[in-house]
Amino acid sequence: MPTLPHPQPCTVADILAALGGDFVAGCKPQSPEQITLADIAGLEHAPAGSISFITRAQFAQHLSASQAACIIVSAHLADLPEL
């Protein structure tokens, strides 16, 4: 079975260029060009330098424990107080 090449790290700016959306800085204000992403992980297990996502309000409880460098949030959750 062929293996996929290891993905190259990218920045949040690269993700925004590919997907669109709005960038909202978190507790460490940085520009999208400064945040490098090297992995994809589930929200509650995301290590530093990874990207994760949240699509349901019930998972917002894991936001404070996540170490993800970037979290993609569904537009319908943008007003959650945890964000």
The 8 nearest C-alpha neighbors of each residue, nearest first, counted from 0:
[[1, 2, 3, 4, 5, 6, 7, 39],
 [2, 0, 3, 4, 5, 6, 7, 38],
 [3, 1, 4, 0, 5, 6, 7, 38],
 [2, 4, 5, 1, 6, 0, 7, 38],
 [5, 3, 6, 2, 7, 1, 8, 0],
 [4, 6, 3, 7, 2, 8, 37, 38],
 [7, 5, 4, 8, 37, 3, 38, 9],
 [6, 8, 9, 5, 37, 4, 36, 38],
 [9, 7, 37, 36, 6, 35, 10, 38],
 [10, 8, 36, 35, 13, 7, 37, 11],
 [11, 9, 35, 12, 13, 34, 36, 32],
 [10, 12, 31, 14, 13, 34, 15, 32],
 [11, 13, 31, 15, 32, 10, 14, 16],
 [14, 12, 16, 10, 11, 15, 9, 17],
 [13, 15, 11, 17, 16, 12, 18, 10],
 [16, 14, 19, 12, 18, 17, 13, 11],
 [17, 15, 13, 14, 19, 18, 12, 11],
 [16, 18, 14, 15, 19, 13, 12, 20],
 [19, 17, 15, 16, 14, 20, 13, 21],
 [18, 20, 15, 16, 17, 21, 14, 22],
 [21, 19, 15, 18, 22, 16, 74, 71],
 [20, 22, 23, 19, 15, 74, 71, 72],
 [21, 23, 24, 20, 31, 15, 11, 30],
 [22, 24, 25, 21, 28, 31, 30, 29],
 [25, 23, 28, 22, 29, 26, 27, 30],
 [24, 26, 27, 28, 23, 29, 82, 69],
 [25, 27, 28, 24, 29, 23, 82, 68],
 [28, 26, 25, 29, 24, 68, 30, 34],
 [29, 27, 24, 25, 26, 30, 23, 31],
 [30, 28, 27, 33, 31, 24, 34, 32],
 [29, 31, 32, 33, 28, 34, 24, 12],
 [32, 30, 12, 11, 33, 34, 29, 10],
 [31, 33, 12, 30, 34, 10, 11, 35],
 [34, 32, 30, 31, 29, 35, 10, 11],
 [35, 33, 10, 31, 32, 11, 36, 30],
 [36, 34, 10, 9, 33, 48, 8, 37],
 [37, 35, 48, 49, 9, 8, 10, 38],
 [36, 38, 8, 49, 48, 35, 9, 7],
 [39, 37, 49, 36, 50, 40, 48, 8],
 [40, 38, 50, 49, 51, 41, 37, 45],
 [41, 39, 45, 51, 42, 50, 49, 44],
 [40, 42, 44, 45, 51, 43, 39, 52],
 [41, 43, 45, 51, 44, 65, 40, 52],
 [42, 44, 65, 61, 41, 45, 64, 62],
 [45, 43, 41, 42, 46, 40, 65, 66],
 [44, 46, 40, 67, 42, 41, 66, 43],
 [47, 45, 66, 67, 49, 48, 44, 65],
 [48, 46, 66, 67, 49, 68, 45, 65],
 [47, 49, 68, 36, 37, 67, 46, 35],
 [50, 48, 38, 67, 36, 39, 68, 47],
 [49, 51, 69, 39, 67, 70, 68, 38],
 [50, 52, 70, 42, 40, 41, 39, 71],
 [53, 51, 71, 70, 72, 42, 54, 50],
 [52, 54, 72, 55, 71, 73, 58, 70],
 [53, 55, 73, 72, 52, 56, 76, 58],
 [56, 54, 57, 58, 53, 76, 59, 73],
 [57, 55, 59, 58, 76, 54, 79, 53],
 [56, 58, 55, 59, 60, 61, 54, 53],
 [57, 59, 60, 56, 61, 55, 53, 62],
 [60, 58, 61, 56, 62, 57, 81, 53],
 [59, 61, 58, 62, 57, 63, 81, 56],
 [62, 60, 59, 43, 64, 63, 58, 65],
 [63, 61, 65, 59, 64, 60, 42, 81],
 [62, 64, 65, 61, 60, 81, 66, 59],
 [65, 63, 61, 62, 66, 43, 60, 42],
 [66, 64, 62, 43, 67, 63, 45, 42],
 [65, 67, 47, 46, 45, 68, 64, 48],
 [68, 66, 49, 47, 45, 69, 65, 50],
 [67, 69, 48, 49, 47, 50, 66, 70],
 [70, 68, 50, 67, 51, 71, 49, 11],
 [71, 69, 51, 52, 50, 72, 67, 68],
 [70, 72, 52, 51, 53, 69, 73, 50],
 [73, 71, 53, 52, 70, 74, 54, 76],
 [72, 74, 54, 75, 76, 53, 71, 77],
 [73, 75, 77, 76, 72, 78, 54, 20],
 [74, 76, 73, 77, 78, 72, 54, 79],
 [77, 75, 74, 78, 73, 79, 72, 56],
 [76, 78, 74, 79, 75, 72, 73, 82],
 [77, 79, 76, 80, 82, 75, 74, 81],
 [80, 78, 81, 76, 82, 77, 56, 59],
 [79, 81, 82, 78, 77, 59, 76, 56],
 [82, 80, 79, 59, 62, 60, 63, 78],
 [81, 80, 79, 77, 78, 62, 59, 25]]
